[in-house]
Amino acid sequence: MESQVGEGESVDVDGSRLEELTPEPLLTRDYETRPSLVYERLRQQHGPVAPVDLLGVPAWLVLGYREALQVLQDDEGWPKGLENWRARTDGEVPADWPLGPSLEVNHVLIQGGPGYGSLRTAWDAALKPFQDPGNPQAKRLKAAVTAYADELITLVGQGGGTGVADLSAQFSRPLPLMVASHLLGFPGSQGDDALMDMWRVLDAGPDAEPALDRLLATLAELAAVKLEKPGDDFPSHLLAAHPGLSLDELARELFMLLGMTSDHVGILMSNTVVEVISGEGDGGGVRASLSAGMIRETMNRVVMRKPPLVNFVPRFAARDTPLGSYTIRAGDPVWVSSAAAHADPLFADHVAAGSTISTRAHLSWGAGPRQCPARELASTVAAVGVGRLFERFSHLELALPADQLPWRSSPFMRGLRSLPVRYELAPERAGAFPPPAVPRPEPESVAPVLPDQSARQRSSLWRYLTDLIRGGR
């Protein structure tokens, strides 16, 4: 069988069914340490689409840039929604499959079917006040992010003007969760227990399942409060845009916001810090763009080399469709790998390594109609966080060689387990550093809730961070 893949170009297509193949396990030790080598080996063996084994379940992994765009941009031919998964419908996916719980929380990132359109429209409307730089809510959010970042940096520096810190645990992970708590409208520090549970869920440890139950219950309680007394926050705006949401449905969407603005943003900040202070990857181009004040451009370069979200949640073939060197059968699960697509010579060979301005054709936020709705929000939080680090620390250096930093990989994300650094606070900023003044609220708007220091001392998140610092002394 032949398939046309480009003008004047054709390839033989393997008609073997996914179930008939012997897919290679993806999540191996090699994948954890050097995923790029695994992607390249699969590309050499199979071309731009490869059969893989995901913890006992066969799936297709899209490695090619062109094929990734084909899938991401065609929401009808490659829909989301677990109801489209033939093997799951036929009872062939184990009930205890480790990835099942994360895929069955049916929120906007996972959902397919006729209800998705109205839900996505509501998400866009609810996020707009916080993503449009001209809106007062966006201005107050940026001021709050700056205040939270300074609060964390001040806590790191309590032991003196110089020291050693884990910037992942003490800054990159807590900052976006604190921002998410602000967006969700948790009063004061009352959301900190929920944030700690979100960490447990993301880490997928033995306490992840009870943490998820507690977290969804907490978010359902918050949803009930917002239904009774709306505020100037994301859940209230989402309810206004989609009043038909049940409390359970709203809780799942709030869970998605926590996930969307936590792990992804934290990894992006850590990866950016590593590339800036180590000069990895592009002969100093990252340093050059940062010194020119182009933090967002720096992050854009980073996500091309080390995207936080390495594999997107699955889509499913709507019908038998040639893709790469295989025919994907209707109902087969297809996982698009942004990390592998960025390494595809079709993409990588056209990225100018020495240019300060980088391409926007990367897939880190997805592509097509299902592109991440919170990409502007996430970029703003990450840019402010990285900016505050390099403004307040006069010196940062890795406490380990870059190639010895510990990575954690999952079917979806790839980030650092820890980011040990030696730091020196800028002399004029050493010691106490008050949060920046928050702009006066616009008429008929609600002032942001900034940290209550007495409540902070009692919160589980703050106790955790303080213990980290004491343990490192």
Secondary structure, DSSP 8 states (H G I E B T S, - for coil): -EEEEETTEEEE-B---GGGS--EESSSHHHHH-HHHHHHHHHHHHSSEEEEEETTEEEEEE--HHHHHHHHH-TTTS---GGG-HHHHTT-S-TT-TTHHHHHS--TTT--STTHHHHHHHHHHHHHHHH-TTSHHHHHHHHHHHHHHHHHHHHHGGG-SEEEEEHIIIIITHHHHHHHHHHHT--TTTTHHHHHHHHHHHHT-TTHHHHHHHHHHHHHHHHHHHHHS--SSHHHHHHHH-TT--HHHHHHHHHHHHHHTTHHHHHHHHHHHHHHHH--SSTTHHHHHHHTT-HHHHHHHHHHHS-SB-B---EE-SS-EEETTEEE-TT-EEEEBHHHHHHSHHHHTTS-TT-SS--S---TT--GGGS-TTHHHHHHHHHHHHHHHHHHEEEEEESS-GGG--EEE-SSBEEES--EEEEEE-GGG-S-----------TT--------HHHHHHSHHHHHHHHHHHHH-
